[in-house]
Amino acid sequence: MSTMKIKKGDMVKVIAGKDKDKEGKVIAVDKKANKVLVEGVNMLTKHTKPSMANQNGGIIHQEGPIDASNVMYIHKGQATRVGFKMDGDKKVRVAKKTGDVID
């Protein structure tokens, strides 16, 4: 299995689908399914029954997973592809557009 190029906490831009051109922060990453959860993107409505946690129940709006191939990493305000490079003996992510080390 290859390494995910998008990590939790990254700012990303949606490049395909109904939410195209929206930007947001990655909330969660599912490596197995190759999906990411992005803040404010692919909003779903969920009808919930009253419970101890939510006394009233009702309609809840929450983010749905989006395929990792449909998002692009944002570096210095620009959407860029992500690559990997060896920095000494450590593997680091690199922004392809600028060549800068991300983390």
Secondary structure, 3 states (H helix, E strand, C coil): CCCCCCCCCCEEEECCCCCCCCEEEEEEEECCCCEEEECCCCEEEEEECCCCCCCCCEEEEEECCEEHHHEEEEECCEEECEEEEEECCEEEEEECCCCCECC
